[in-house]
């Protein structure tokens, strides 16, 4: 596991600027318990999970090495991550249509004209 607790402090503080001490303590406790649960699941059933997906330890080591190499290259060259974070947007409210309004819209469409009926 790659972990830099002192390097992660500024990141944690920037992600939780609106939380008070108790809120930050809850976030720390929840994330620590989540990491512990993942660690215990893989410690207990890691071999079974790897066997289920037909992953060998060697292949897992190679994949981890490739990921570390790519992260190192990004850090070395200062490349921007391809993941973009955008502020959440509210979806536009949809106009509710009833069966009658859809039916009349079909009947009076501009390309058919009012005299021709489509559905009979």
NORRA-V614082 format. One record per pair of residues at least 4 apart in sequence whose C-alpha atoms are under 6 Angstrom apart, sorted by the first residue. I is the first residue (numbers start at 1). GAP is how many residues later the second one is. D is the distance in Angstrom with one decimal. If there is no record, write none. Layout:
BEGIN
((I;GAP;D) (I;GAP;D))
END
This chain:
BEGIN
((19;4;5.2) (28;4;6.0) (41;4;5.8) (42;4;4.2) (48;4;6.0) (50;4;5.8) (50;5;4.9) (72;4;5.9) (74;4;5.6) (74;5;5.0) (105;4;5.9) (107;10;5.6) (108;6;5.2))
END
